[in-house]
Amino acid sequence: MKPRQSLGVQLIVGFTIIKNMNLPVGKLKHDFLKELLPTSDRSADVIVGPQLGEDAAVIEFGDNYLVATSDPITFATEDIGWYVVCVNSNDIAAMGAVPKWLLVTLLLPEDATTPATVRDIMAQLTQACETFDIALCGGHTEVTPAVTQPVVIGQMMGVATKDSLFTSADARVGDALVLTKGLGIEATAIIAREREKQVREKCDVQFLEQAKHYLVDPGISVLKDAQIATATGGVHAMHDVTEGGVATAVYELATAAELGVVVYANKLFGTPVLYSDITRTLCDMFGLNPLGVISSGAMLIVADPEKGETICQDLGKAGIRADIIGKFLPTESGMWLEDTTGTRQPLPVFQADEIAKLF
């Protein structure tokens, strides 16, 4: 892929060329990110390199694959040790691999960091690693004026056998699109924790505590979701839902596979199964579109159409909510959000996560 413009000169946003523009909070815009990715042939050992829609890199490692990812925690400040383990292990699981090893970079603000703060974060990391059977192997810690709140960056590695690897590019026309747990799980926990005062003014204590508890129930880990789905059979691809929410994750999946897609709005909003009353209340309170809020804890599963319902049933037996929310189409069909009348509008894509409005 040949870059359209040199870095530092012009950014391409849609069809408009904007010079010397400050970038918005959140992930880089997809078009701009594509320009930055390497265009030269990568090492033959790199099976999956940097590309839009893939959750992790894949490197040939003897008879297996080494799967590696890196993700920071920047929105949350409370329980960030737990967040970083879950978010990084989710990326590994989405590739069909087992997360094994974690390294962590911990950046702490000067004049606002106590020994108790550091001990608390390290205790969270240790507990989360023990919970998910992951080895904390090392990393780096630093107090620095470069940050105003704690920032934790994880680098995680896992192992996949050569017949268990999934990539987003493996989705096929006609495949069922399954969503587990629902919209805005991580956003619910972040809002309740980071905007506790505002929530407390309008909601009772029980509501607030339930929202905070979304971190662990339904939880932001998708390891179990991935294990059950792959054991059922018929899975072609999986994708962890993070910044930009469900809509952006669907877009990334379809883009990686060079396919079109239709998402059924009634499956997302017509039932409390995939859009809880708690999440709905918080999104309405702060004017956030639930399709675009950070949603770790939800997994998109692309499956053979004959296996979609079975996967949902098996997940349900394990206490994990799931439903078929769409299907993949030929590339020329485009990407759509369909309402209950069958009317379609373009699938929204959120270049900046909706929750960034709060920070």
N, C-alpha and C positions, 0 to 999 in steps of 0.2 A: 504494500500500500504506500503510495507516494504522498508525503505531507503536502498539503495545499499551500501552507504558508509557513515561514520560519517562526520559531518560538520568539516571543518578546516583541514581535512586529505587529501582528494582527491576530485576533481571535475570530473564528467563524461561528456565529450563533444563528442557526436557521439559515436564512438567506441574507442576513445583514452583517456587514463587516464593521466591527466596532474597535477603534484604536484605543489603546491605553485604558481599557476598562478594568475596574476591580472585579474580581470574580466573586460570585455569591457564596454564602455559607453552604457547605454540603459537598457531595460528590462533584467531580468535574463533569461538565456537560458531555453527553455521549459523543457528539461530533468532535469536540475538542480532544477528548480522551483518545479517540481513534487516531488522531493526528500524531499523538505522542508515542504510540506503541511502536516497538521495533519493527522495521521492515525487512531486515536482512534475515537470512536463514539462520535458525537457532541450532544449537547443538543437537545431534541426533539422539542424545539421551533425554532431551526435553520433549515429552509426549504432548503435554498441554502447556503452552506458554501464556504470556499476558494477552488476554482478549476479553472483549465485552461479554458479560453473561456467564463466565466461568467462575466458580467459587474458589478454586485453588490451582496451583501449579502441580503438574505431574511429571515426575522424573523416573526414568527406568532405573531400577535398583536391583540388579540380579534377577531372580525369578519373580520379583514383585515390583510394585510401583511405590515410590516415596511420594506422598502427597503433602504439599506445604502451602501454608497461607499466612497472612499477616493482617491483623485488624486492630484499630485503636478504639478506646472508649473515650468519647469526647463530650457527649451530651450529659451523661449521668455523673454524679459525684458520690452518691451513696451506694455502697455495695459494689464498687467498680471492680473489685477483685473477682467476684462471682460473675459479673458481666463479661469480663475479658476471657475467662475460661469457656463460658458457654458460647459466646459469639464465634470464637476461633474454632472450637470443636465442631460447631454447626457446619462451617465451611468444609471441613474435612469429611464429615458424614454425608454431605450433599454429593460428594464425588464417589460414594460407595466405599469409603475407606474407614478405618478404625483410628481415631485420634490416640496418639501415644505420648508425644513429648512436647513440652511447652517452654519457651523462653519468654521473659517479660522485661520490657523497658518501662521503668517507673519514673516519670518526671513530676516533680513536686514544686509548688510555688514557694518562693522565699517569703519570710515573715508571716507565713500562714501554715507551716508544717511543724507538727510536734512529734516526738517519738511515739506517742499513743496513736497518732494518725497512721504512721508507717506500720506499726504493729497490727493495727486493725486491717489494713489492706492486705498485708502478708498473711494474716489469719484467714481472710476470705479466699485468697488464692490457694492456700493449703487445703482448706475444706473443700473447695470446688474440685480441685485436682483429685482428692481422695474419693469424692463422690463419683466422679466419672472415670476413675482408674487411669489417670494421666500423670506422667512424671514431670514435675517442675525441675528443669535441668539447669537453669541459670538465667542470666540476663544482665540488666544494668539498672542502678538506682541513682538518682541525682536530684538535688534541690537546685532550681534554676530560676532566674528572673524571666525566662522565655515563656513561662506559663503562669496563668492567674488562678488555676484550679488544678487538681491532680489529673494527669493524663496517663493512662496505662495502655501500652501497646503490646499486643501479644504476637508471637511468632510460633505457630504450631505445626507439627508434622505428624503424619500418620502413615499407615501402610494399607495398600489395597492389592489383592491378587489380580492377576492380569485378566481374569474373567469376571471380576466384580466391579470394575471401574465404570462410572457413569460420567458423561459430560453433557452440558446443556445442548451441545450441537447434535445430540442423538435423538432429539424429539422428531416425530414423524407426522405427516398429514393424517388426520383422523384420530390422533391420540387424545385420550381424555386428560383433562387438567384437574388435578385434585389439590385442594387446599386443606391443610390440617390446622386445627385449633381456632384460627380466626384472625380478624383484622386487629391491628394495633395492640398486641399483647405487651410488647416492650414499651410502646408509647404510653400505655396506661400506667405502668409502674413508674416510668420516668416523670410523667406529669404529677402523679400523686406525691412523689418524693421531692421533686424539685420545685413544685408550686403548691406545697402543702397549705400554706396560709390562705391562698385564694380558694382552694378546694374546700377547706374547713369552713369558710364563710358561707358556703352554699349547700354543703352536704354534711351528713352526720358522721360521727366517728367510725361507725361500723363500715360505712361506704368507703371512707378514706383508707381504713386498714385493709379492706378487701382489695382495693385498687393497688395499694403498695405490694400486697402479697402476690400480685400477678407475676412478679419476678420468679416465683417458685411454683405457683399454681394459677393458671395452667403451666407456667414456667417458660423460660426463654431458650431452653435446650430442645433440639429436635433429634437428638441421638436415637431415642426410642422410636420416634416416627420413622426414621430412615431404616432402622433395623427391621421393623415390622413390615414395612412396604417391600423391601427387597426380599425378605423371606417369603412373602406371598407370591412373588413372581410377576412378570409382565411390566416391570419398571424399565423405562427407556432413559429417563433423565430426572434429576432433582435439582432444586435451587432453593437456597436459604433466602428468606425474605428479610431484608435489613433496611438501610436508608432508602427513602423514596417509596416505601410501602409495597403492597401487593401489586398495584398497577405497574410500578416501575420494574418489579421483579418479573412479572409476566412479559413485559416488553423486552427485558434482557434475555429471557429464555427464547422467545420467538426470534429475536435478532441473531442470537448465537446459532440457531438452527436454520436461519434464513427461511422462516415460515410466517404465515399469517396466523391470527388467533381471534377467537371470540370468547368474551367473558360474560357470563350471565349475571346481571346485576341482582336479579331476584334471589339467586343462590347466596349472594353475599349479604343482602340487606332485608330479604323477605322473611328471615328467620333469626331468632336470637342465637342459633347454634354457632354461626360464624361471625356474628357482630353482637357482642354482649351489651346489655343495658348499661353496664358500668363504663365501657369504652365509648359507647354512644353519648352518654352524659358528658364525659370529659371532652370529647371532640366538639360537641355542641357548645360547651361552656367557653372554650378557647377559640372557636371558629376554625377548626382544623378539618380538612377533608380526610376521612378515614382511609381512603384508598391510597393516600400518600404519606401516612405516618409510619415511622420505623416499627417493624413488626417481627423482630426476632422472636422465635417460639413457634412461628408458622413455617411450614414447609410446603413448597410447590412440588408436586409429584406428577411426572408425565408418564402415563401408562398406556399400554395396549387397551383399546376401548372395551374389550371383553373382560379386562381385569380390573377396571376402575371401581366398580361397585364392590367387588370382593376385597380390594385393598381398603376401601372405606369401612366395610364391615369388620375386617380384622383389626383395624385401628380402633374402631368403636368398642370392640370386645376388651381392648386394653385400656379403655377409658380415655381415648384420644378422639376428639371430635374431628370429623372429616366429611367433605362432600365434593362432588364433581362440580366445578365452577365454570367449566368451559371446554373447548376443544381446539385443536390446531387445524389450520386451513392452509391451502396452497399460498405461496408467497404473494401472488398477485391479488389475493382476496383482501389483504390488509389486516389491521389490528383494530378490534372493535369492542365496545361495551354495549351489550344488548339489554334493553329493558323488558318488562313483562309483556308488552304489546308486540315485541319483535323488532321494534325500532332500534337502529344502531347509531351510535355516535363514536367518533374516534376514541380509542383507548387513551386516557390521560397518562402523561408521563411527568413525573415530578423531579425536575433537575435538582431542586433543593427540597429536602425533607420538610414536610409540613410542621414538624415539631420545632424546626429552627426558628419559627416565628416567636417562640417563647424565650429565646436566648439572645 
